[in-house]
Amino acid sequence: MSGAYLTHQQKVLRLYKKALRHLESRVVWRDQYRFEACLLRAQFDEHKNEKDMVKATKLLKAAEEEFWTNQHPQPYIFPDSPGGTSYERYDCYKVPEWCLNHWHPSEKAMYPDYFTKREKWKKLRAESWEREVQQLQEETPPDGPRTEALPPARRKGDLPPLWWEYVTRPRERPN
């Protein structure tokens, strides 16, 4: 998540999705689930054009309390989601980027496009590192950062701080 706060619309959408997922865990038969999902959607659509934010906030709070009382005791968790059976199963295959520095030239020759691009990235990283660190130092409050979100690039042509970690991140799953 990039920011510390969610908008009202984001909270409502997340509550709706959470409620649908719990409904999926509760209702076994697909036709009955569709019927219940349509009723749930009708409850949300009933107040979707509410302009008064005080009333909308009260409605959201009441809906969250209703969800809390009606939630499934053991909701279905997707295997790759946090808490799922295979969450982070393939982390052992995620090799750090610096290991590529130790590859033999014959191994690098098998992936010429990647390694030429990687050399350009390394050169760009060496050139932009001082600016990135300076931007982080300037924009970090004296009492420390408030969120884990990194600031964006501020000038045209600059790179965001610590862009290297995103460009060279390992694959998500092995083939």
C-alpha positions as CSV (number, residue, x, y, z in Angstrom):
1,M,0.0,0.0,0.0
2,S,1.5,3.3,-1.0
3,G,-0.3,5.6,1.5
4,A,-1.1,5.5,5.2
5,Y,-4.8,6.2,4.8
6,L,-7.6,4.6,2.8
7,T,-10.4,6.6,1.2
8,H,-14.0,5.9,2.0
9,Q,-14.5,4.3,-1.3
10,Q,-11.5,2.0,-0.8
11,K,-12.9,0.9,2.6
12,V,-16.3,0.1,1.2
13,L,-14.8,-1.8,-1.7
14,R,-12.6,-3.9,0.6
15,L,-15.5,-4.6,2.9
16,Y,-17.6,-5.7,0.0
17,K,-14.9,-8.1,-1.3
18,K,-14.2,-9.4,2.2
19,A,-17.9,-10.0,2.7
20,L,-18.2,-11.9,-0.6
21,R,-15.2,-14.1,0.3
22,H,-16.7,-15.0,3.6
23,L,-20.1,-15.6,2.0
24,E,-18.3,-18.0,-0.4
25,S,-16.9,-19.9,2.6
26,R,-20.4,-20.0,4.2
27,V,-22.6,-21.0,1.3
28,V,-21.7,-24.3,-0.4
29,W,-24.1,-24.4,-3.3
30,R,-23.3,-22.1,-6.2
31,D,-26.8,-21.1,-7.0
32,Q,-27.5,-20.2,-3.4
33,Y,-24.2,-18.3,-3.3
34,R,-25.2,-16.2,-6.3
35,F,-28.6,-15.4,-4.7
36,E,-26.9,-14.4,-1.5
37,A,-24.3,-12.4,-3.4
38,C,-27.0,-10.5,-5.3
39,L,-28.7,-9.6,-2.0
40,L,-25.4,-8.4,-0.6
41,R,-24.8,-6.3,-3.6
42,A,-28.3,-4.8,-3.3
43,Q,-27.4,-3.8,0.3
44,F,-24.3,-2.0,-0.9
45,D,-26.0,-0.5,-4.0
46,E,-28.8,0.9,-1.8
47,H,-26.5,3.6,-0.4
48,K,-23.9,4.0,-3.1
49,N,-25.0,7.5,-4.0
50,E,-25.0,8.8,-0.5
51,K,-23.6,12.4,-0.5
52,D,-23.6,13.0,3.2
53,M,-20.2,11.7,4.4
54,V,-21.3,11.6,8.1
55,K,-24.1,9.3,7.2
56,A,-21.9,7.3,4.8
57,T,-19.3,6.8,7.6
58,K,-22.0,5.7,10.0
59,L,-23.3,3.2,7.4
60,L,-19.8,1.9,6.8
61,K,-19.2,1.4,10.5
62,A,-22.5,-0.4,10.9
63,A,-21.7,-2.6,7.9
64,E,-18.3,-3.4,9.3
65,E,-19.9,-4.4,12.7
66,E,-22.4,-6.5,10.8
67,F,-19.6,-8.2,8.9
68,W,-17.7,-8.8,12.1
69,T,-20.7,-10.6,13.7
70,N,-21.5,-12.6,10.6
71,Q,-18.0,-13.6,9.4
72,H,-17.2,-17.2,8.8
73,P,-15.1,-18.8,11.7
74,Q,-12.8,-20.6,9.2
75,P,-12.8,-18.6,5.9
76,Y,-11.2,-20.1,2.8
77,I,-7.7,-18.9,2.4
78,F,-6.1,-19.1,-1.1
79,P,-2.9,-21.2,-1.0
80,D,-0.6,-18.4,-2.2
81,S,-2.2,-15.8,0.1
82,P,-0.7,-14.9,3.6
83,G,-1.7,-17.8,5.9
84,G,-2.2,-20.1,2.9
85,T,-0.7,-23.6,2.7
86,S,1.9,-22.6,0.0
87,Y,2.5,-19.0,1.0
88,E,6.2,-18.1,0.4
89,R,6.8,-21.8,-0.6
90,Y,9.2,-20.8,-3.3
91,D,11.3,-18.3,-1.4
92,C,14.2,-20.7,-1.4
93,Y,14.4,-20.3,-5.2
94,K,14.7,-16.5,-4.9
95,V,18.4,-16.0,-5.3
96,P,19.8,-12.5,-4.5
97,E,20.9,-10.4,-7.4
98,W,24.5,-10.1,-6.3
99,C,25.0,-13.9,-7.0
100,L,24.9,-13.1,-10.7
101,N,28.2,-11.3,-10.3
102,H,29.8,-14.7,-9.7
103,W,28.5,-16.4,-12.8
104,H,31.1,-17.7,-15.3
105,P,31.3,-15.8,-18.6
106,S,30.1,-18.9,-20.4
107,E,27.0,-18.9,-18.2
108,K,26.4,-15.2,-18.9
109,A,26.8,-15.9,-22.6
110,M,23.6,-18.0,-22.5
111,Y,21.6,-14.8,-21.6
112,P,23.3,-12.0,-23.5
113,D,20.2,-9.7,-23.6
114,Y,19.7,-9.8,-19.9
115,F,23.4,-9.2,-19.0
116,T,23.8,-6.3,-21.4
117,K,20.7,-4.7,-19.9
118,R,22.0,-5.5,-16.4
119,E,25.3,-3.8,-17.1
120,K,23.4,-0.7,-18.2
121,W,21.4,-0.9,-14.9
122,K,24.6,-1.2,-12.8
123,K,26.1,1.8,-14.5
124,L,22.9,3.8,-14.0
125,R,22.7,2.7,-10.4
126,A,26.3,4.0,-9.8
127,E,25.4,7.3,-11.4
128,S,22.1,7.8,-9.6
129,W,23.0,6.5,-6.1
130,E,24.1,9.8,-4.6
131,R,21.0,11.6,-5.8
132,E,18.8,8.8,-4.4
133,V,20.4,8.9,-1.0
134,Q,20.3,12.7,-0.9
135,Q,16.6,12.7,-1.8
136,L,15.9,10.1,1.0
137,Q,17.8,12.2,3.5
138,E,16.0,15.4,2.5
139,E,12.5,13.9,2.6
140,T,12.8,11.7,5.7
141,P,11.4,13.5,8.8
142,P,13.8,13.9,11.8
143,D,11.7,11.5,13.8
144,G,11.9,8.8,11.1
145,P,9.6,7.7,8.3
146,R,5.9,7.4,9.0
147,T,5.3,4.6,6.4
148,E,7.3,2.1,4.5
149,A,6.4,3.8,1.2
150,L,9.4,5.3,-0.7
151,P,9.0,8.7,-2.2
152,P,8.7,9.0,-6.0
153,A,11.2,10.6,-8.3
154,R,10.9,14.4,-8.0
155,R,12.4,15.6,-11.2
156,K,11.9,14.5,-14.8
157,G,14.5,12.0,-15.8
158,D,15.4,11.0,-12.2
159,L,14.8,7.6,-10.7
160,P,12.9,6.9,-7.5
161,P,15.0,6.0,-4.5
162,L,16.1,2.3,-4.4
163,W,14.7,1.5,-7.8
164,W,17.4,-1.2,-8.2
165,E,15.5,-3.5,-5.8
166,Y,12.5,-3.5,-8.1
167,V,14.3,-3.8,-11.4
168,T,16.4,-6.8,-10.3
169,R,13.9,-8.6,-8.1
170,P,13.9,-12.4,-8.5
171,R,11.2,-14.3,-10.2
172,E,8.1,-15.1,-8.2
173,R,8.0,-18.8,-9.1
174,P,10.3,-21.2,-10.8
175,N,9.3,-22.7,-14.1
